[in-house]
């Protein structure tokens, strides 16, 4: 299975106070590797940062146990069925739990 890109939108992260930020992470299912992108997008509003979400992605929301700065996550691939628990927090332990059923 090829990698999956998860785009995480943050509200008011510590490195960009008062801003909206989107960062991408490559996930390699069944391998356990998460690789963050080096660049990020920064915006003044949610609409402005959502305009940067790549076409063909879908919003999967957030998990209740996510860090408060995580607003939502977007996936670049469509799977017949999957579960997403948790997204990412930049500057602390990055984590993700995704179970795919293909």
Order of alpha helices (4+ residues) and beta strands (2+ residues): beta-beta-beta-alpha-beta-beta-beta-beta
